[in-house]
Amino acid sequence: MKTLIIAEAGVNHNGSLELAKKLVASAAAAGADLVKFQSFITGKSIALDAPKAEYQKGTTDAGESQYEMVRKLELSRADHEELIEECRRHGIGFFSTAFDTDSFDMLLELGLNQVKIPSGELTNLPLLRYMTRHGLPVILSTGMAGLGDIEAALNVIEQAGTPRSLITALHCTTEYPTPMEDVNLRAMVSLKTAFGVDVGYSDHTPGIEIPIAAVALGATVIEKHFTLDRQLPGPDHQASLEPHELKAMVGAIRNIERALGDGIKRPSKSELKNQPIARKSLVATRTIRAGEAFSADNLSAKRPGTGISPMRWDEVIGRPARRDFVTDELIEL
């Protein structure tokens, strides 16, 4: 099964349409399936006096409020339209997360065919209900949530009209960057067990190894922040991959997909040719005369494996040799 890889541009465009277009090109070059932005009207999502997160204080102007910081990162409808066209030009899917109803309506009008609910909106019942009433596939991030929060959100989404079969729950830790000891990747498996939904992973750790491990554990969706340069100003750049790292992550995930296989234990096509080389056969350890009984004194197992398998040892021991054998000659019955 192919993993859906979402390259999260988020707000790493810093409010610049040209930078956003470069992010589209970078995500496409890396081989991601979708490049995702964030769609919001600041005044509908953030109060004027809302504080910044600690990581935001260290990566943005300390004197501005969260409202002021986010206001500079809005994308207009015209920006969205240009980015959708840019995605078409580069052969990558456009995706975005809406943080308010007006922005969600705009995305629907622009052809959105699946819904992404960010971790911060998981407890926003009115928005959950509004965004999931169309029965579109839903990707639900679960950062900062326990099983009770997630169960409540899933119930709202189902009651709004989206069946659980169309919901993918992303395990996530909402800290930028996420310390390795806080990843708790096995919780992704717990989500699948607890709720019977497809699962994935939204990653904020440094590096690429955790999303790769998530795919090995069964993630069907991977979301990862990326930037053109981690040294750029802005709240999320420092917790993002650079283009060469994003490309390496995509390549590694595709390798893992191929490596996982179908789960049936059998010799692979590539290794069958090595069976006669690596396995062993019953051979004479000394000269054996016709009529002499095969025994532990005159038989051994040696390569190559083109003769009688040593697994037939008990069948062979005690039987008379039908002809003479010389040392290291393959036994015949």
C-alpha positions in Angstrom: 0.0 0.0 0.0 1.4 3.4 -1.0 1.8 5.9 1.8 0.3 9.3 1.3 3.2 11.7 1.9 2.1 15.3 2.7 4.9 17.9 2.5 3.7 20.5 5.0 4.7 23.9 3.8 2.3 25.4 6.3 3.2 29.0 6.9 6.9 28.6 5.9 6.2 30.9 2.9 6.4 33.8 5.4 3.5 35.5 3.7 5.3 35.6 0.3 3.5 34.0 -2.7 6.8 33.7 -4.5 8.3 31.7 -1.6 5.2 29.6 -1.5 5.6 28.7 -5.2 9.2 27.7 -4.5 8.0 25.4 -1.8 5.6 23.8 -4.2 8.4 23.2 -6.7 10.6 21.8 -3.9 7.9 19.4 -2.6 7.3 18.1 -6.2 11.0 17.6 -6.8 11.2 15.6 -3.5 8.4 13.2 -4.7 5.8 14.1 -2.2 2.1 13.4 -3.1 0.7 16.6 -1.7 2.0 20.0 -0.6 -0.1 21.4 2.2 -0.6 25.0 3.3 -2.8 26.6 6.0 -5.9 28.6 5.2 -7.2 31.0 7.8 -8.6 34.4 8.5 -6.6 35.5 11.6 -9.5 37.4 13.2 -11.8 34.4 13.0 -9.2 32.1 14.6 -7.1 34.0 17.1 -8.0 36.5 19.8 -6.1 39.8 19.9 -4.5 39.0 23.2 -3.8 35.2 22.6 -0.2 34.4 23.8 2.4 32.8 21.6 3.8 29.3 22.2 7.2 29.1 23.8 8.8 27.8 20.6 7.2 30.7 18.7 8.7 33.3 21.1 12.1 32.0 20.3 11.7 32.0 16.5 9.7 35.2 15.8 9.7 38.9 16.9 9.3 38.7 20.7 7.4 42.0 20.8 4.5 40.9 18.6 1.4 39.0 19.6 0.3 35.7 18.2 -2.4 37.6 16.3 0.2 39.9 14.7 2.5 37.1 13.9 -0.2 35.0 12.2 -1.8 37.9 10.4 1.3 38.4 8.3 1.1 34.7 7.2 -2.4 34.8 5.6 -2.8 33.6 2.1 -5.6 35.3 0.0 -8.0 33.5 -2.2 -6.0 34.8 -5.2 -2.9 33.3 -3.6 -4.6 30.0 -3.2 -5.7 30.0 -6.8 -2.1 30.7 -8.0 -0.7 28.0 -5.8 -3.3 25.4 -7.1 -2.2 26.3 -10.6 1.5 26.0 -9.6 0.8 22.6 -8.2 -0.8 21.5 -11.5 2.3 22.8 -13.3 4.6 20.8 -11.1 2.4 17.6 -11.0 1.8 17.6 -7.2 -1.5 17.8 -5.4 -2.6 20.9 -3.5 -3.8 20.6 0.0 -4.6 22.9 2.9 -5.8 23.0 6.4 -8.7 25.3 7.2 -8.9 27.0 10.6 -12.3 28.7 10.2 -15.6 28.1 8.3 -15.0 30.8 5.7 -11.6 29.4 4.8 -13.1 25.9 4.6 -15.9 27.1 2.3 -13.2 28.8 0.1 -11.3 25.5 -0.1 -14.4 23.6 -1.1 -15.1 26.1 -3.8 -11.5 25.7 -5.1 -12.0 21.9 -5.3 -10.9 20.5 -2.0 -11.7 16.8 -2.0 -10.5 15.8 1.5 -10.4 17.5 4.8 -7.5 18.0 7.2 -8.3 18.8 10.8 -5.3 20.2 12.7 -4.6 19.1 16.3 -5.7 22.5 17.7 -9.2 22.1 16.3 -9.8 18.6 17.5 -11.9 19.9 20.4 -13.7 22.6 18.3 -17.0 20.9 18.0 -18.7 23.5 15.8 -15.8 23.5 13.3 -15.5 19.7 13.4 -19.2 19.4 12.6 -19.1 22.1 9.8 -16.0 20.6 8.1 -17.1 17.0 8.1 -20.8 17.3 7.1 -20.0 16.7 3.4 -18.7 13.1 3.9 -15.3 13.8 2.4 -12.3 11.8 3.6 -10.9 13.2 6.8 -7.3 13.4 8.1 -7.5 14.1 11.8 -4.3 15.1 13.7 -4.4 14.2 17.4 -1.6 16.2 19.0 -2.2 17.2 22.7 -5.1 14.7 22.8 -5.9 11.6 24.9 -8.1 8.7 23.8 -11.2 10.4 25.3 -10.6 13.6 23.3 -10.2 11.6 20.1 -13.2 9.4 20.8 -15.4 12.5 21.3 -14.1 14.1 18.0 -14.7 10.9 16.1 -18.2 10.7 17.4 -18.9 14.3 16.2 -17.4 13.6 12.8 -19.5 10.4 12.4 -22.6 12.1 13.5 -22.0 15.0 11.1 -22.0 12.5 8.2 -18.5 11.1 7.7 -18.2 7.4 8.3 -15.2 6.1 10.3 -14.0 4.2 7.2 -13.1 7.6 5.7 -11.2 8.9 8.7 -7.4 8.6 9.1 -6.1 9.6 12.6 -2.6 11.0 12.7 -0.6 10.4 15.8 1.2 13.7 16.6 3.1 15.5 19.3 2.5 19.2 19.2 5.9 20.5 20.1 8.4 22.0 17.7 10.7 20.3 17.5 9.5 17.2 19.3 12.0 15.5 21.7 12.5 11.9 20.8 11.4 10.8 24.3 8.0 12.4 23.6 7.3 10.8 20.3 5.6 7.6 21.7 5.3 6.1 18.3 3.5 3.0 19.6 0.5 5.3 20.4 -0.2 5.3 16.6 -0.8 1.6 16.7 -3.0 2.1 19.8 -5.2 4.5 17.8 -5.8 1.9 15.2 -6.6 -0.7 17.9 -8.8 1.6 19.9 -10.9 3.1 17.1 -10.6 0.9 14.1 -9.4 3.7 11.8 -6.6 4.0 9.4 -3.6 5.7 11.1 -0.7 7.9 10.2 1.9 10.2 11.7 2.3 13.9 11.7 6.0 14.5 12.5 7.7 17.4 14.3 10.9 15.7 15.2 14.3 16.6 13.8 15.4 14.4 11.0 13.6 11.7 9.0 13.9 8.5 11.0 10.7 8.7 12.9 8.3 9.0 9.9 10.2 6.2 8.3 9.7 4.1 11.4 6.0 5.1 11.4 5.5 3.6 7.9 7.1 0.4 9.1 4.6 0.3 11.9 1.6 0.8 9.6 1.2 4.5 8.9 -0.8 5.2 5.7 -0.2 8.9 5.9 2.9 10.9 6.7 2.9 14.6 7.2 6.2 16.5 7.6 7.0 20.2 7.8 9.6 21.4 5.3 11.3 24.7 4.4 13.7 26.0 1.9 16.1 27.1 4.7 15.9 26.4 8.4 17.6 29.8 9.1 14.7 31.8 7.7 12.7 33.8 10.2 9.3 32.4 11.2 7.7 30.1 13.7 8.1 26.7 12.0 11.3 26.8 10.0 13.6 25.4 12.7 11.4 22.3 13.1 11.3 21.6 9.3 13.2 19.6 6.8 15.2 21.2 4.1 14.7 20.1 0.5 17.4 17.5 0.4 16.1 16.0 3.6 12.6 15.9 2.4 13.7 14.0 -0.7 15.7 11.6 1.4 12.6 10.9 3.6 10.3 10.3 0.6 12.9 7.9 -0.9 13.3 6.0 2.3 9.5 5.7 2.8 9.1 4.3 -0.7 11.9 1.8 0.0 10.1 0.7 3.2 6.9 0.2 1.3 8.6 -2.1 -1.1 10.4 -3.9 1.7 7.3 -4.5 3.8 5.9 -7.0 1.2 2.8 -9.1 1.7 3.7 -10.8 5.0 3.9 -14.3 3.5 7.2 -16.0 4.5 8.6 -17.7 1.4 11.8 -17.6 -0.6 12.0 -14.4 -2.6 12.7 -14.6 -6.4 16.1 -12.9 -5.9 17.3 -15.4 -3.2 16.1 -18.7 -4.8 19.2 -18.8 -6.9 21.3 -18.9 -3.7 19.6 -22.0 -2.2 21.9 -24.5 -3.9 25.0 -22.4 -3.0 24.2 -21.7 0.7 22.4 -24.9 1.7 24.1 -28.2 2.2 23.7 -31.8 1.0 24.7 -35.2 2.4 28.2 -36.1 1.3 30.7 -38.9 2.0 33.3 -38.0 4.6 35.5 -40.9 3.4 35.4 -43.6 0.9 32.2 -45.7 1.2 32.0 -49.1 -0.4 28.9 -50.4 -2.1 26.8 -52.2 0.5 28.3 -50.4 3.5 25.6 -48.8 5.8 25.4 -45.0 5.8 26.3 -43.7 9.3 27.5 -40.7 11.3 31.0 -42.0 10.7 30.9 -41.8 6.9 28.3 -39.0 6.3 28.4 -35.3 6.7 26.5 -32.2 5.5 28.5 -29.9 3.2 27.8 -27.3 0.5 26.5 -27.3 -2.2 22.8 -27.9 -1.6 22.2 -29.7 -4.9 22.0 -33.2 -3.5 20.0 -34.9 -0.7 19.0 -32.5 2.0 20.4 -33.1 5.5 16.8 -32.9 6.7 16.6 -36.5 5.4 19.4 -37.6 7.7 17.3 -40.0 9.7 15.9 -41.6 6.5 19.4 -42.1 5.1 21.3 -43.4 8.2 21.4 -47.2 8.2 20.6 -47.7 4.5 23.2 -49.5 2.4 25.2 -47.6 -0.2 24.1 -48.8 -3.7 27.6 -48.0 -5.1 31.0 -46.7 -4.1 31.4 -43.1 -3.0 34.6 -41.0 -2.7 35.3 -38.3 -0.1 33.0 -35.2 -0.5 30.9 -36.9 -3.2 27.2 -36.2 -3.0 25.2 -39.2 -1.7 22.6 -40.8 -3.9 20.1 -43.3 -2.7 
